[in-house]
Structure formats: structure tokens, C-alpha cells
Amino acid sequence: MVELFRGRKWDLVGLRNYWFAISLITILVGAYFFIHNGIATARREHRGGVLFVLSHGLNLGIDFTSGGQLTYQVEKPFSAREMTPALAAIRSDVERLGITAEIQISGSALGPKNQILLRTKTTRPEAMSEEIQDQGRRILEAFRARYPGAELVSTEMVGPVIREELVTNAIAAVAIGMILVLLWIMIRYDFKFAVCAIIALIHDVLVVVGAFAILYKEVNSPFVAVVLTVVGFSVHDTVVIFDRIRENLKLRKGATFGETTNISLLETMARSVNTVLTVLFTTFALYLLGGHTLRDFALGLIIGITSGAYSSIFNASQLLVVWKQREERKRKPAGARPAPAPRRVEAPTPRAIPAPAAPAKQEQQPSLVGAAAPPISGSAPGRSKAKAHKKKAKRKRRY
């Protein structure tokens, strides 16, 4: 994988608008299904209001809605081989009754009996007690047809107070996690780095929520664990890229921030892809072989980890480049215009200048009696010095 990205000159920063468009379209599609689910629930329950629509955009499970917990006991113990077929048979019986429930089989290896736990979802909060009792009676009849001697051991209810507490704790857990990430990156790097990392984390959370709204998967307490895991994984990859950007800023003093970021992304691309693939391999195995109870949890991890890798490379660092470029433009004085490019002036073509005419040869005057004869040109002292100087200059150039 390292060889795939080595020596590449891809302009990832130059295509940042396309990366932003992909993220925006994904979030908008998820938001559409989220609102659509909330409106459908409001019409089905004859309720109204914006808060009700927003609070029912997801398929909330028993942890976030009113419901009950029913515990049954059967005489025949389940062996290790019988656990999976028995769970599938019980789930089919409950679904045939039109009851939404989470099913678990538990029991003691020392005792002869095993317990079946069901967490049912109610549709009438105002008549929750009567509905749960009716569910318990109908499920007991179905169990006795399959397992003679089955008994209803206990009945518990999850009321609106517990539901509100769970919702508040879930939101607080995600918010506290993001605030701690913001503070740590702000101390370790810079405020701009921290803000861009938090925006990428919000992007990942919205993608996971939108995917569960599109698929209409049930949302319970494991969903909160999925969101927190995705936040931790995404910020881990983002910090690695930020660290490489900071190192290259010191090594490449003459390059722009965009060029430095692009080089840093290409240098860390192989590491990011390898890390994501190793995690996705194990998560896919968990999704395929983990059973019904872990399938939604594994699906959330697959979507969130993929989104986290994308946002670290194509969102967090690209937002940082946009921020830096705006700062550079603001530093220029107000009203200052860029200096015009120097105009290229072509030199005039030289014209042929005629050579000066040779002076007319004057007639030689007759020498006067007693005048000194002119010196011989070859023995003139001035010319001999000039020749010596030229020879000396030639020797200097030669050596």
C-alpha cells in the first residue's frame, strides 16, 4: 500500500470543493430521511410539534422509549449447540405476535433451568402497564406451546423518567468527549487545528445518525458506544495528519500552506488506509458472524470508521487550508491592489550603421632641414608595453 502512494503528485487540496460537496450531500440525504421518519411517526401516533418530529427521527429502541422487561423460565436447559437455534425460534414466535423485543437466553450451568429475557417496546405510553401485561401473557402462551412448563418470573417497566435520564446521559457523554478532544488539540497544536478537528467529528456523528435513519435501524445504548468509538478513531487519524503538517511547516519554509498540507496528506495516506482496512476487516467479521445482537453495533462501526477516515483526510485538513488562506488575505492592507505584472518591452532591432569614411590621404609635406625623423613604429615603447600587458592577461586567464 505504501508503494501505491509513493511518488504521487495528486492535488488533493486543489479538489477540496469536491470533497466538501460529497460530505454535504451525504449529510443532507441523512437529514431528509431523519425528518421523514419523524413526520411518519407523528402521523402514526397523531402527534405534532417540531420537538416530537426531531426526537423520533430515529428508530429508538427500548433504552430510549417506554417499555418493559419480561423474564421467563423454562425447564429444559439449553446446551451450547441449542442456543442459536433456540434464539432464532423464540424470535420468530415473538415477531409472529407483532411484538418488538430484544431477546437474550441466559442460565446457570449448575441449575437445571434457563431464563429467557425479553425487552419489549410499547406503543401506548399512557397505558404502558396494561400493554406490558398483555404482551407478557401472549408471549407466555407461545412459549408454552414450544416449551411446556414455561413460567413468567418477573415483569419490569422502563418509564419516561428513566428514558429521559438515558437520553440526557447519552448526549452529555458525546458532548463531554468532544469538549475534551477540543481542549487537548488546542493545547497540543492550535485553536484552528482544534476547531477543524471538531467539525470533522461532528461530520462523522451526522453521517452515522443519517445512515441509521436511512436504514431505520434500532437505536439503543450500544449506539452511544458506537458514536464515542467513532469520535476516538477519527480524532486519532486527524492528529497524525496534523502532526505531519506541523513537521513539514518547519522543513519547507518556502512552500505555501496548501502545498505543505498536500504533501503531508500524501505522506500519511498509506498509513491512514492501512489502519482503516485492518479495522474494517475485523468489523466486517463481527458483522457477519457476531449474531443478531451485535450486527447493528458492527454496522455502526463500519459506517463511522469509514466516515472518520474520510473526514480526517478530506475535511479537517482541507478546512485548515481554507482558514489559513483567509487569514493571509486579511493580512494584506485594506484597499491594496496586487502589483501589476511588469510589461515586457522588446528591445529595438539594431540598425546597420555605416562605417565612417576613411580620411583623405594628405600629401606628405617635405621634411624640413634639421627636423627630427619620426620614430619607427615597431620600436615604439608604448606598443611594447601594450603587448606585454596582453601576454600577462593571457597567462592569467590560462591559469
C-alpha positions as CSV (number, residue, x, y, z in Angstrom):
1,M,0.0,0.0,0.0
2,V,2.9,2.3,0.6
3,E,4.1,1.9,-3.0
4,L,0.7,2.9,-4.2
5,F,1.1,6.4,-2.8
6,R,4.8,6.9,-3.0
7,G,5.9,9.4,-5.6
8,R,2.4,10.5,-6.4
9,K,1.7,14.2,-7.1
10,W,-2.1,14.2,-6.6
11,D,-3.5,17.7,-5.9
12,L,-5.9,16.7,-3.0
13,V,-6.1,20.2,-1.7
14,G,-7.0,21.7,-5.0
15,L,-10.1,19.4,-5.2
16,R,-11.3,20.4,-1.7
17,N,-14.6,21.8,-3.0
18,Y,-15.5,18.3,-4.4
19,W,-14.7,16.7,-1.0
20,F,-16.9,19.2,0.8
21,A,-19.7,18.6,-1.7
22,I,-19.6,14.8,-1.1
23,S,-19.9,15.4,2.7
24,L,-22.7,17.9,2.3
25,I,-24.7,15.7,0.1
26,T,-24.3,12.7,2.4
27,I,-25.4,14.7,5.4
28,L,-28.4,16.3,3.6
29,V,-29.7,12.8,2.5
30,G,-29.5,11.6,6.0
31,A,-31.2,14.7,7.3
32,Y,-34.1,14.2,4.8
33,F,-34.7,10.6,6.0
34,F,-34.4,11.7,9.6
35,I,-37.1,14.3,9.2
36,H,-39.2,12.0,7.1
37,N,-39.2,9.3,9.8
38,G,-40.2,11.8,12.5
39,I,-43.1,13.1,10.4
40,A,-44.3,9.5,9.7
41,T,-44.1,8.7,13.4
42,A,-46.1,11.9,14.3
43,R,-48.8,11.0,11.8
44,R,-49.0,7.4,13.0
45,E,-49.4,8.4,16.6
46,H,-51.5,11.5,15.8
47,R,-48.9,13.8,17.5
48,G,-47.5,17.1,16.3
49,G,-44.7,19.6,17.1
50,V,-41.2,20.1,15.9
51,L,-39.6,18.6,19.0
52,F,-41.6,15.4,18.6
53,V,-40.6,15.1,15.0
54,L,-36.9,15.7,15.8
55,S,-37.0,13.2,18.8
56,H,-38.5,10.5,16.7
57,G,-36.3,10.8,13.5
58,L,-34.6,7.5,14.5
59,N,-36.0,4.1,15.3
60,L,-35.5,4.5,19.1
61,G,-35.2,1.2,21.0
62,I,-36.3,0.3,24.4
63,D,-33.5,2.1,26.1
64,F,-34.8,5.5,24.8
65,T,-38.6,4.7,24.9
66,S,-41.0,3.3,27.4
67,G,-41.0,-0.4,27.5
68,G,-40.8,-3.5,29.7
69,Q,-38.5,-6.3,30.6
70,L,-40.0,-9.8,30.9
71,T,-38.2,-12.8,32.3
72,Y,-39.3,-16.3,31.6
73,Q,-38.0,-19.6,32.9
74,V,-38.1,-23.0,31.1
75,E,-37.5,-26.4,32.5
76,K,-35.4,-27.8,29.6
77,P,-31.8,-26.4,29.8
78,F,-30.2,-25.3,26.6
79,S,-26.9,-26.7,25.5
80,A,-24.3,-24.7,23.7
81,R,-25.4,-26.1,20.4
82,E,-29.0,-25.4,21.1
83,M,-28.5,-21.7,22.0
84,T,-28.5,-20.3,18.5
85,P,-31.5,-22.3,17.0
86,A,-33.5,-21.7,20.2
87,L,-32.9,-17.9,20.0
88,A,-34.0,-17.9,16.3
89,A,-37.1,-19.9,17.1
90,I,-38.1,-17.6,20.0
91,R,-37.5,-14.5,17.9
92,S,-39.8,-15.9,15.2
93,D,-42.5,-16.6,17.8
94,V,-42.3,-13.1,19.2
95,E,-42.3,-11.4,15.7
96,R,-45.3,-13.5,14.7
97,L,-47.2,-11.9,17.6
98,G,-46.3,-8.4,16.3
99,I,-44.2,-7.5,19.3
100,T,-40.9,-5.7,19.1
101,A,-38.4,-7.1,21.6
102,E,-34.8,-7.8,22.3
103,I,-34.2,-11.4,23.3
104,Q,-31.4,-13.0,25.3
105,I,-31.0,-16.5,26.7
106,S,-29.2,-16.8,30.0
107,G,-28.9,-19.5,32.6
108,S,-26.7,-21.1,35.2
109,A,-24.6,-24.1,34.4
110,L,-25.3,-25.5,37.8
111,G,-29.1,-25.3,37.7
112,P,-31.5,-27.3,35.5
113,K,-33.4,-24.2,34.3
114,N,-32.6,-21.5,31.8
115,Q,-34.0,-18.0,31.6
116,I,-35.2,-16.1,28.6
117,L,-35.1,-12.2,28.9
118,L,-37.2,-10.1,26.6
119,R,-37.1,-6.3,26.5
120,T,-40.3,-5.2,24.8
121,K,-41.2,-1.9,23.2
122,T,-44.6,-0.2,24.0
123,T,-46.7,1.8,21.6
124,R,-49.0,3.3,24.1
125,P,-47.1,5.1,26.9
126,E,-50.3,6.2,28.6
127,A,-51.3,2.6,29.0
128,M,-47.9,1.1,29.4
129,S,-48.7,-1.2,32.4
130,E,-51.7,-2.8,30.6
131,E,-49.8,-3.2,27.4
132,I,-46.8,-4.9,29.0
133,Q,-49.1,-7.3,30.9
134,D,-50.9,-8.2,27.7
135,Q,-47.5,-8.8,26.0
136,G,-46.3,-11.0,28.8
137,R,-49.4,-13.2,28.6
138,R,-49.3,-13.6,24.9
139,I,-45.6,-14.4,24.9
140,L,-46.1,-17.0,27.7
141,E,-48.7,-18.8,25.6
142,A,-46.3,-19.0,22.7
143,F,-43.5,-20.3,24.9
144,R,-45.7,-23.0,26.5
145,A,-46.6,-24.3,23.1
146,R,-42.9,-24.7,22.3
147,Y,-41.5,-25.3,25.9
148,P,-44.1,-27.0,28.2
149,G,-43.8,-25.8,31.8
150,A,-42.5,-22.2,30.9
151,E,-43.3,-19.6,33.5
152,L,-43.2,-15.8,33.7
153,V,-40.8,-15.0,36.5
154,S,-40.8,-11.2,36.6
155,T,-42.1,-8.1,34.9
156,E,-40.3,-4.7,35.0
157,M,-41.2,-1.4,33.3
158,V,-39.0,1.4,31.9
159,G,-40.9,4.6,32.5
160,P,-40.5,8.1,30.9
161,V,-38.2,9.2,33.8
162,I,-35.6,6.5,33.1
163,R,-35.9,7.2,29.4
164,E,-35.2,10.9,29.8
165,E,-32.2,10.1,32.1
166,L,-30.7,7.8,29.5
167,V,-31.2,10.3,26.7
168,T,-29.6,13.1,28.8
169,N,-26.6,10.9,29.7
170,A,-26.1,9.8,26.1
171,I,-26.0,13.4,24.9
172,A,-23.8,14.5,27.7
173,A,-21.3,11.7,27.1
174,V,-20.9,12.7,23.4
175,A,-20.6,16.4,24.3
176,I,-18.1,15.9,27.0
177,G,-16.0,13.7,24.7
178,M,-15.9,16.3,22.0
179,I,-15.0,19.1,24.5
180,L,-12.1,17.1,25.9
181,V,-10.9,16.5,22.3
182,L,-11.2,20.2,21.6
183,L,-9.1,21.2,24.7
184,W,-6.4,18.6,24.1
185,I,-5.9,19.5,20.4
186,M,-6.0,23.2,21.3
187,I,-3.2,22.7,23.9
188,R,-1.2,20.3,21.7
189,Y,-1.4,22.3,18.4
190,D,-3.5,25.4,17.9
191,F,-7.1,26.7,18.2
192,K,-7.5,26.5,14.4
193,F,-6.5,22.8,14.4
194,A,-8.9,22.1,17.2
195,V,-11.9,23.7,15.6
196,C,-11.3,21.9,12.3
197,A,-10.9,18.5,14.1
198,I,-14.2,19.1,16.0
199,I,-16.0,20.0,12.7
200,A,-14.8,16.7,11.3
201,L,-16.0,14.8,14.4
202,I,-19.5,16.4,14.0
203,H,-19.4,15.3,10.4
204,D,-18.8,11.7,11.4
205,V,-21.6,11.8,14.0
206,L,-24.1,13.2,11.5
207,V,-23.1,10.6,8.9
208,V,-23.7,7.7,11.4
209,V,-27.0,9.2,12.5
210,G,-28.1,9.7,8.9
211,A,-27.1,6.1,8.0
212,F,-29.2,4.7,10.8
213,A,-32.1,7.0,9.8
214,I,-31.9,5.8,6.2
215,L,-31.7,2.1,7.1
216,Y,-34.2,2.6,10.0
217,K,-32.0,0.6,12.4
218,E,-33.0,0.4,16.0
219,V,-31.0,2.8,18.3
220,N,-30.2,1.7,21.8
221,S,-27.4,2.1,24.3
222,P,-24.8,0.4,22.1
223,F,-25.4,3.2,19.6
224,V,-23.9,5.7,22.1
225,A,-20.8,3.4,22.3
226,V,-20.6,3.4,18.5
227,V,-20.6,7.2,18.4
228,L,-17.9,7.5,21.1
229,T,-15.7,4.9,19.4
230,V,-16.0,6.7,16.0
231,V,-15.1,10.0,17.7
232,G,-12.0,8.5,19.2
233,F,-10.9,6.8,16.0
234,S,-11.5,9.8,13.8
235,V,-9.6,12.2,16.0
236,H,-6.7,9.7,16.2
237,D,-6.3,9.8,12.4
238,T,-6.7,13.5,12.3
239,V,-4.0,14.1,14.9
240,V,-1.5,12.0,12.9
241,I,-2.1,14.2,9.8
242,F,-1.9,17.4,11.8
243,D,1.4,16.3,13.3
244,R,2.9,15.7,9.9
245,I,1.7,19.1,8.7
246,R,3.4,20.8,11.6
247,E,6.7,18.9,10.9
248,N,6.6,19.9,7.2
249,L,5.9,23.5,8.0
250,K,9.4,23.6,9.7
251,L,11.1,21.7,6.9
252,R,9.5,23.5,3.9
253,K,9.8,27.2,4.7
254,G,9.4,28.4,1.1
255,A,6.2,26.4,0.3
256,T,2.7,27.7,0.8
257,F,0.4,26.2,3.5
258,G,-1.7,24.4,0.8
259,E,1.3,22.8,-0.7
260,T,2.6,21.7,2.7
261,T,-0.8,20.2,3.5
262,N,-1.0,18.3,0.2
263,I,2.5,16.8,0.7
264,S,1.6,15.8,4.3
265,L,-1.6,14.1,3.2
266,L,0.2,12.1,0.5
267,E,2.9,11.1,3.1
268,T,0.3,9.8,5.6
269,M,-2.2,8.4,3.1
270,A,-0.7,4.9,3.1
271,R,-0.8,4.8,6.9
272,S,-4.4,6.0,7.1
273,V,-5.6,3.5,4.5
274,N,-3.8,0.6,6.1
275,T,-5.2,1.4,9.6
276,V,-8.8,1.7,8.3
277,L,-8.6,-1.5,6.3
278,T,-7.3,-3.5,9.3
279,V,-10.1,-2.2,11.5
280,L,-12.7,-2.8,8.8
281,F,-11.7,-6.4,8.3
282,T,-12.3,-7.3,11.9
283,T,-15.5,-5.2,12.0
284,F,-16.9,-7.0,8.9
285,A,-16.2,-10.3,10.5
286,L,-18.1,-9.2,13.6
287,Y,-21.0,-8.0,11.5
288,L,-21.2,-11.3,9.6
289,L,-20.5,-13.7,12.5
290,G,-21.4,-11.8,15.6
291,G,-25.1,-12.7,15.6
292,H,-28.2,-10.6,15.7
293,T,-27.4,-8.7,18.8
294,L,-24.1,-7.4,17.6
295,R,-25.0,-6.8,13.9
296,D,-26.3,-3.2,14.3
297,F,-23.3,-2.3,16.6
298,A,-20.8,-3.6,14.0
299,L,-22.7,-1.8,11.2
300,G,-22.4,1.5,13.0
301,L,-18.7,0.9,13.5
302,I,-18.2,0.2,9.8
303,I,-20.0,3.3,8.7
304,G,-18.4,5.5,11.4
305,I,-14.8,4.3,10.9
306,T,-15.1,4.8,7.1
307,S,-16.5,8.3,7.6
308,G,-13.8,9.1,10.2
309,A,-11.0,8.2,7.7
310,Y,-12.7,10.3,5.0
311,S,-13.2,13.3,7.2
312,S,-9.6,13.2,8.5
313,I,-8.1,13.3,5.0
314,F,-10.6,15.3,3.0
315,N,-12.4,17.6,5.6
316,A,-10.3,18.5,8.6
317,S,-7.0,19.3,6.8
318,Q,-8.9,21.0,3.9
319,L,-10.8,23.3,6.3
320,L,-7.5,24.2,7.8
321,V,-6.2,25.3,4.4
322,V,-9.2,27.4,3.8
323,W,-8.8,29.1,7.2
324,K,-5.2,29.8,6.6
325,Q,-5.8,31.3,3.1
326,R,-8.4,33.6,4.5
327,E,-6.0,34.8,7.2
328,E,-3.4,35.5,4.6
329,R,-5.8,37.6,2.6
330,K,-6.8,39.6,5.7
331,R,-3.2,40.4,6.5
332,K,-2.9,42.5,3.3
333,P,-3.6,46.2,3.8
334,A,-7.2,47.3,3.1
335,G,-7.6,48.7,-0.5
336,A,-4.2,47.4,-1.6
337,R,-4.2,46.0,-5.0
338,P,-1.7,43.4,-6.2
339,A,1.2,44.9,-8.1
340,P,0.7,44.7,-11.8
341,A,2.9,42.3,-13.7
342,P,5.9,44.1,-15.4
343,R,5.3,44.7,-19.0
344,R,7.7,43.1,-21.4
345,V,9.4,45.8,-23.5
346,E,11.1,44.5,-26.6
347,A,14.5,46.0,-27.5
348,P,14.6,47.8,-30.8
349,T,16.3,46.0,-33.6
350,P,19.7,47.4,-34.2
351,R,20.2,49.2,-37.5
352,A,23.3,48.9,-39.6
353,I,25.4,52.0,-39.0
354,P,27.7,52.8,-42.0
355,A,31.3,52.8,-41.2
356,P,32.9,56.3,-41.2
357,A,34.7,57.2,-44.3
358,A,38.4,57.0,-44.3
359,P,40.1,60.4,-44.0
360,A,41.6,61.7,-47.2
361,K,45.2,60.9,-47.5
362,Q,47.1,64.0,-47.0
363,E,50.1,64.8,-49.2
364,Q,53.3,64.3,-47.4
365,Q,55.0,67.5,-46.7
366,P,58.6,67.7,-47.5
367,S,60.8,67.3,-44.4
368,L,62.4,70.4,-43.2
369,V,66.0,70.7,-42.9
370,G,67.2,69.8,-39.4
371,A,63.8,68.3,-38.3
372,A,63.9,65.1,-36.3
373,A,63.0,61.9,-38.1
374,P,59.8,60.1,-36.9
375,P,60.3,57.1,-34.6
376,I,60.0,53.6,-36.1
377,S,56.6,52.1,-35.2
378,G,57.9,48.6,-34.3
379,S,60.2,50.0,-31.7
380,A,57.8,52.4,-30.0
381,P,57.8,52.0,-26.2
382,G,54.0,52.3,-25.8
383,R,53.3,49.4,-28.1
384,S,55.8,47.1,-26.5
385,K,54.2,47.8,-23.1
386,A,50.7,47.0,-24.5
387,K,51.9,43.7,-25.9
388,A,53.5,42.8,-22.6
389,H,50.3,43.6,-20.8
390,K,48.2,41.4,-23.2
391,K,50.6,38.5,-22.7
392,K,50.3,38.8,-19.0
393,A,46.5,38.8,-19.2
394,K,46.5,35.7,-21.3
395,R,48.7,33.9,-18.8
396,K,46.3,34.8,-16.0
397,R,43.3,33.6,-18.0
398,R,45.1,30.4,-18.8
399,Y,45.8,29.6,-15.2
